[in-house]
Amino acid sequence: MTQPMIHEFMLAAARSAPDRPAIVEAGPDGGFHSLTYRQLERRVHGYADALDQIGIGIGDRVVLESDNSACAVAMLLACSTLGATFIPVSPAMPTPALLAITASVEPALHLQTTTGRRDGLPGPVGLARFGPDGVTVERPPRPRSRHRREPTSADAAYVIFTSGTTGRPKGVVMSHRGVLAFYHAMVDLAMVAPTDRVCSTSPLQFDFSLLDIGLALGSGAVLVPAPREVLRWPRRLLRFLADTGVTQVDGVPSIWRPVLRHEPDRLAALAGQVRGVLFAGEAFPVAELRQLQRLLPKARIVNCFGWTESMACSFTDVPNPLPPGTESLSVGFAHAGAEMMLLDQTGAPVREPGLVGEIYLRGPTLFTGYWDDEATTAACLVPDPLEPRSGQRVYRTGDLAYRGDGGELYLAGRADLQVQVRGYRVEPGEIERRLLEHPGVAAATVVARSRDGDPELVAFVTSAAGVESLDPGSVSLFCQQALPSYMVPWTVVTIEEMPVTANGKTDRAALLDRLAVAAHPPGRSA
Amino acid sequence: MDRRFVELLRSALPSLGAAPLTEDGRLPELGLDSLRAVDLVLRIESTFGISLPDDDLTDATFATAGRLWQAVAAALRPPAEVGPSR
């Protein structure tokens, strides 16, 4: 049976096992609520009817402001049902960032939960709230002319916004067929059985959560979205996992760090229950991974790697135990039906193990383009360097890697300045742009350093003419007003002059050296 | 606020600098991110020999220095004053 749209894939169990639980979540009363596949499907239909009545249809953009929950899942599936495109955003997103996104995608409707506190959205955007009791329209969308009749699998299922260098939000447009190609390849790996309970820890606007939803529902299993607040406290997270009977935990490596550091005994107590761990978004420090393997000896740990531009790309089992001397983990090979190629700067294949090249991805999961950004799209979705005459486009990822003896890939940094912070990709240029909007800042450079294994952003600034001294706290706060928390540099260093390299570019290495010197002043032994 | 508490808290606030720490000082704006908050709890617990109840591990508790001190002070009180022990 073909499933051209993502809601059909995710609700397939509503046909085969309608009374099995689909989602278990924490309720406001402190108890836990379960929704069966049949109930989830009913909620999807209810939401879709309500949106249909206010004219939401094929190609409309709908901003979905919510944390991951049963209602949020139902709403994104309702958007799919109508052929509308959802744009997931976090309730914690600063309003200027949300306004930039709405100005760019011109949504027909902004949706938030019944407890949402967002206001100040401009006039043409319709406003509504949703919850277990349905949809409440606060301001209907402006009437629009209809040109479409049939939703197709080539239509955009969603747009995910990531950090961009240009100062404009960068929206990755994913089609239903691209997402479904990925979901099918992932579910075919049989990482999750219908009896499993999959805990999703990523926020909804990070597509890792969409991977989790597809993995759990597409496998006929149970999705268990972890409340945002629980994640911050190791003890509460572990209690939540125990109370909900979670058997697999999906998340970025940094969700494990505080647990491993502070509550190893309580984690070990879950060893009989948690059978799977899937991580993605950043490298998992090997020492922490070994500790996780010791505490959960029977768990299958999977290293998931990829980009928002293809949702992800590879699933590599972490060997248990890790061989002695392991320094970095392999990201393996692309899932079935896709291929990671390693090419040099001339576009020629890099064949010899150990030589670094750039990863290009080929396959049916590739994104459609960047929203309203032809230039960046053309720079990243490029003619196949191996056979440009075919007209096939491949994704130039910007990730550098080398091959091991078996042909498997190991990451070796970026071809650009992008860094990963707790799984989020961050363009230092976007933070620098914000810093330059500060009236006291003349020049700004943002670098990432490691703080106990966790990447930390540090801003170097020079003060504008006439500014006596720059208060670092006020500069951080200024960033916090416009940028998501993972992009706020909490360490701000004022310097006299920005160091430059021989070619006149900012010397980032010199700035990083300066931090290393500050941490270990000369003349003092470490 | 207890002096040891203020010292512990100050070390977890990268944006405070040399400024005085007041009870209404808003911790997230002073740079107390989630990782620092978790470390801070552990250090507070070992310094004072207490265990903060899970129900206190919330954003509300960590909103201001004063709110956090209230939670610590409550945990420091003898059990008789806070009702049946857990």
Interface residues (C-beta under 8 A of the other chain):
Chain A: E229 L231 R232 W233 P234 R235 R236 R239 S254 R257 P258 H262 D454 D471 P472 G473 S476 L477 Q480 S485 W490 T491
Chain B: P14 S15 L16 G17 A19 E29 L30 G31 D33 S34 L35 A37 V38 V41 L42 D54 L57 T58 D59
